[in-house]
């Protein structure tokens, strides 16, 4: 399995800003509704370029990896984003027998600590 990756800094992000980030990073159409249902619809067409719902497309062996920095510090309901990913993957499994999206939360402060630890171990 291969990944196409987008990264969204969620620290302080409100729901409207989250939708703008997805629209910009994935090239959603001008009529994108900036809500959960619209996000489900656009992400569900990642394997169908002819639908023109996104400018990013997944090949047969690819999954979209959404790296969400500081998700715990977002100002939107994170459970809503998880629900959206669940719906999109349910469609992917029903339509193509495979998921479309993986959500990868990354906390920047934890990442910094772990990187420093690895550098320390490698320097020994």
TAURUR-V431371 format. One record per residue. N is the residue number from 1. SS is DSSP state (H for helix, E for strand, - for the rest). Layout:
((N/SS) (N/SS))
This chain:
((1/-) (2/E) (3/E) (4/E) (5/E) (6/E) (7/E) (8/E) (9/E) (10/-) (11/-) (12/-) (13/-) (14/-) (15/H) (16/H) (17/H) (18/H) (19/H) (20/H) (21/H) (22/H) (23/H) (24/H) (25/H) (26/H) (27/-) (28/-) (29/-) (30/-) (31/-) (32/-) (33/-) (34/-) (35/-) (36/H) (37/H) (38/H) (39/H) (40/H) (41/H) (42/H) (43/H) (44/H) (45/-) (46/-) (47/-) (48/-) (49/H) (50/H) (51/H) (52/-) (53/-) (54/-) (55/-) (56/-) (57/-) (58/-) (59/-) (60/-) (61/-) (62/E) (63/E) (64/E) (65/E) (66/E) (67/E) (68/E) (69/E) (70/-) (71/H) (72/H) (73/H) (74/-) (75/-) (76/-) (77/-) (78/H) (79/H) (80/H) (81/H) (82/H) (83/H) (84/H) (85/H) (86/H) (87/H) (88/H) (89/H) (90/H) (91/H) (92/H) (93/H) (94/H) (95/H) (96/H) (97/-) (98/-) (99/-) (100/-) (101/E) (102/E) (103/E) (104/E) (105/E) (106/E) (107/-) (108/H) (109/H) (110/H) (111/H) (112/H) (113/H) (114/H) (115/H) (116/H) (117/H) (118/H) (119/H) (120/H) (121/H) (122/H) (123/H) (124/-))
